[in-house]
Amino acid sequence: MRSSNDRHTADDTLFIGEIVGVHGLKGAVKVRSHADSPTMFDAGRILQLEYLDGRIQPCTVAWAKPHGRGMLLAIEGVDDRDGALALVGSRILVDKAMLPELEDGSYYWFELIGMAVYTAEEQFLGTLETILPTGSNDVYVVRKGEEEILVPALASVVQVIDTDRRRMEVVLPEGL
């Protein structure tokens, strides 16, 4: 739940990680990142911390570096272990307005997930539920009830993406 004085809504922020522990004595925290790129945690970037009680507060990244399967993060103003312990369990959000602009024809996953997917003949295939990254191209998991279709994210298959109407049009390859 968000506090009443919070100017953010779920629609204008993106969940990019969570604080799962502390590291050392100088206030660094361990982060499980859900961001595509480590640049989301670059020094100087302003992020939002959503505490366990629902409060949201801006913070500035002092530094970040990879650590195991996650990363270590130092937040300006948090300079001891006790301060870091108070952050464990917090979610890390970024304002969508702060995301880098993508080139034409490229989309953030959050823009695609939830879209209605149709064939060129206007047959409703389902809703894009999740995206699977593969080596060569992503695969869109489209679900309608119990039925699931895997759609390769290729220009020859995905003909139209309309983010305003939340709609995608595809031409399925033979056999799908």
N, C-alpha and C positions, 0 to 999 in steps of 0.2 A: 504494500500500500504506500502511496506517495503522500507526503505532507501537503497540507493545504496551501502553503506558501511556495510550493515547488512550481516553477514556471515551465518545467519540462513535462512532456507527455511521452507515452510509450512510442508514439509515432515519430517523434523528432530526435530520439536517441537510439543507439544501437549497442547491444550487449556485446562486448569484445573480450571479456575475461573476468576472472574472479580471483580474489586473494585467498590463497589456501594455506599460508603459513608465513613464518618469519625466517629471516636469515641473518645471523650474526647479532651484534649488539648495537649497531649504528642506525637501525630503523629500516633496513631493507626488507622487502616482502617477497614471498614466492607467489608467482602468478601462473594460473592455468589460462593460457591465451586461447581465445576463439577467433582471433583476427587472422585474416589471410596473410597479412604482412607485418613483420616486426616494426615497420616504420610507424605503425599506429601508436607505438610507445616511445617514439623519439624524444630526446631531451627537449624540454620547453613546451611540449604538447600539453594542452589543457584537456583533462579528462573529467568525468564525473564519477564520484564514488557513491554507490547506493548502499547505505549501511543496513544491517539486519533489521533495524527498526523502521526502515522505509525512507529515512532522511536521505536527501541527495545533496552533495556538496562538491563544488569544483576543486580540483587539485591540479598541480603542475608537476610533470615528470622531471625529476632531477637527472636521472640516468636509468638505463635499462640494458640488460644483456642476457643472452641465452643461458639457460641453466638446466641441464638434463632435458626432460621433455617439455619444460616450461620456460620461465624466465624469472630473473630477479629484477626488481623495480624499486627505485628510491623515489620518494615523493617529497617535494620541497616542504619543509616544516616538520617532517617526521624524522627525528634524529636519534631516537633510542628504541630499544626493544619493546618497552611498554607501549609507546605510541604505535608501533607496528602491530603488536598483539591486538590492539583495539580495532584494527582494520580487518582482521581475519574474518572471512565469511562475506565480506563486502563484494558487491558486483562492480565491475568497471564498465562504464558507458562512455560513448563518444557522441557528440552532437553530429547528426547526419550532415548538417550544413558544413562541417569541418572536413568531411571526406574529400579526397582528391577527385577532381572531375575526370570522368572516363572518356575515352575516345568514342565517337559515334559507333553504335552497334555493340558496345560493351555495356554490361549491367552488373550491378552488385546483386548477389544472391538474394538479399532481402527484398529486392525489387521484383524478383521473379517468383519466389515461393508464394503460393496462394493464388496464382493466376489460373483462370479457366483456360483449358486447352481444347482446341477444336481442330478438326480436319479442314481442308480447303472446301470440302462439301458441307460444312457447317455441322458436322457430327460432333457432339460433345464427348470428349474422351475422358475428362475428369479434371482434377485440380492438381497443379504441380505441388507435390508434397515435400520433396527434398531433392537435393542435387548431389550426385556422387562424382567426386573428382576421379578421373582415370588418367592414365599416362598421356593419351593423345587428345581426348576431348572429354568434357563433362557429360554426364548422363542424367536426364531429367526423369524423376520417378513421378509418374502421373497416376493418381488413384481415383477410381469411381466405385464407391462401395467397397466390396471385397476384391474387385478387379484392379490389377496393377499393370501399367504399361511402362516399359523403359524406352525413353526417347533419346536418341543421340543428339547432343547439342552441336549440330553441324549446320552450316548455312544452307546446305542442300535439303535439310529436313525442316528446320525452323524457318518458316517463311515470313511471319509477321510477329513482332512483339509490340504490343500497345500498352505501355505502362499506365496511361491515363484511364483506359477502359479495363485494365487488369486482365488482358486477354492475349493468348498466344495462338497462332495458327501454324499447323505443321502438315507436312506431307510425309506420311509414314513410309519407310522403306518396305520392299516386298517382304512378306513373312511376319510382319507385326500386326 
